Amino acid sequence: MSINGWIIFKYMSTSILFLTFILLNIQLISYSILMGQLFNSFSYLFLLTILIWLIMIILSLKQLNEILILILCLNPYFSFIYLFRYLFIYERSMNNIILNKRLYLSSPTLLNIYLIIFLSILIYWIFIWYFQNIYPGFILILIIRKI
């Protein structure tokens, strides 16, 4: 893939990049809709989002095991940072991307990351449906207001 003559992703297929952008965008949109339904106040939502974003950046800089990485990929901020770092390392190593191949021994496969992101989208939409249709009451709103 090149932009104005600059080769950006030489060893990565366009379909992998397109799949990555689509999955990450759907995950972020789903997460945003869920967070919008949980909070009445934009200021609480903004502060929580900044706090979660900072925690995910700090965690992305640490060496984590495979299970923790997969759990953290449920969050769109961490999955964005981790997935593009993963793809960038593949690109820098001049290897073609294989979905079932591990980059390192302690890293998950790219297919596992994509499956976790897809699973997180399903989980977000189940919670969105639950909070919109069944609405468990004002317990969560009361807890947040006491903070």
C-alpha positions, 0 to 999 in steps of 0.5 A: 500500500502506498500513498503519494509514492510512500510505501507504508505497508509493503508486506501487509495485505490490504484485506488485513488492513481493511479488516483491522480498520473495520473491526476497530471502528465497530468496536469503538462505536459499540463501546461509545454507545454503551458508555453513552447509555450508562451515564447521564452526565457528559463530565463523568463520562469524559473523566472516566474515558480519560482515566481508562485511556491513560490506564490502557496506555500505561498497560500497553507499555508493559510486558504482559502475558497472552491471557491478559493481553486478550482480556485487555483487547476487550477495550477498544483503546488497548486493542487499537494500540496493541493491534497496530503495534503488532502489525507494525512489528510484522511490517518492520520484520519484513514478514508477511502476516499469517493469522495463526502465527505467533509474533513472539512466544508470549504474544497471541496470534492475530486471529485470536486478537480479531476474535476477541475484538469481535466477541467484545462487539457482541458483548457491547451490543448485548449490554446495549440491548439490555440497558435500552430494553430491560433497563435494570433500574436506577442503581448504577446511576445512583452509585455514580452520582454518589461518587 
